Amino acid sequence: MANLKEELRALVSEVSEIDNIPDGASFKDLGIDSMMGVEIVAAVERKYQIKISDNELAQFETLDKAYDLVSKKVDGGLSASA
């Protein structure tokens, strides 16, 4: 799981086309709009075979918060791959 945050950073960077995604920076402040946010969540769900609810989607505000949510789901045995 040590590389999970870097994998998430790469996914966010790929979808948003932003090269440097700081851990605590607000996705909104980086120019990541709601449509990109949905694309990021869809990519995360596919990659880790997890489901992120609409309520949880609101937690995807920063890389740190996304990492916290995804790591709990993956570590909690809700994912068959990582």
C-alpha positions in Angstrom: 0.0 0.0 0.0 3.0 2.3 0.2 2.6 3.4 -3.4 -1.2 4.0 -3.2 -0.8 7.8 -2.7 1.5 8.0 -5.7 -0.8 5.8 -7.8 -3.7 8.2 -6.9 -1.5 11.2 -7.7 -0.8 9.7 -11.1 -4.5 9.0 -11.8 -5.4 12.6 -10.8 -2.6 14.0 -12.9 -3.6 11.9 -15.9 -7.3 12.9 -15.8 -6.6 16.6 -14.9 -3.5 17.0 -17.1 -1.8 18.7 -14.1 1.7 17.6 -13.6 2.3 18.5 -9.9 -0.6 17.5 -7.5 0.4 18.6 -4.0 -0.9 16.4 -1.2 -3.1 19.0 0.6 -4.1 21.3 -2.3 -7.8 21.6 -3.0 -8.7 20.0 -6.3 -11.0 22.9 -6.9 -8.1 25.4 -6.4 -6.1 23.4 -8.9 -8.8 23.8 -11.5 -10.2 20.3 -11.2 -13.9 20.7 -11.9 -16.8 18.3 -11.0 -16.7 16.5 -14.3 -13.0 15.8 -13.9 -13.7 14.7 -10.3 -16.2 12.2 -11.5 -13.7 10.9 -14.1 -11.1 10.6 -11.3 -13.4 8.6 -9.1 -14.4 6.3 -11.9 -10.7 5.6 -12.7 -10.1 4.9 -9.0 -13.1 2.6 -8.8 -11.9 0.7 -11.8 -8.3 0.4 -10.7 -9.0 -0.7 -7.2 -12.4 -2.5 -7.8 -14.1 -0.5 -5.1 -17.3 1.5 -5.0 -17.4 5.2 -3.9 -20.8 6.5 -2.9 -22.1 9.9 -3.8 -21.6 11.0 -0.2 -18.0 9.8 -0.3 -17.5 11.6 -3.6 -17.7 14.8 -1.6 -14.7 13.8 0.4 -12.5 13.8 -2.8 -11.4 17.4 -2.1 -7.6 16.8 -1.9 -5.1 14.0 -2.6 -4.8 13.4 1.1 -8.5 13.0 1.6 -8.8 10.8 -1.4 -6.0 8.7 -0.1 -7.6 8.4 3.3 -10.9 7.2 1.8 -9.4 4.8 -0.8 -6.9 3.3 1.6 -9.6 2.4 4.1 -11.6 0.7 1.3 -8.6 -1.2 -0.1 -7.2 -2.1 3.3 -10.6 -3.1 4.5 -10.7 -5.9 2.0 -13.1 -4.3 -0.3 -10.7 -4.6 -3.2 -9.4 -7.7 -4.9 -6.5 -5.8 -6.5 -4.2 -3.0 -5.7 
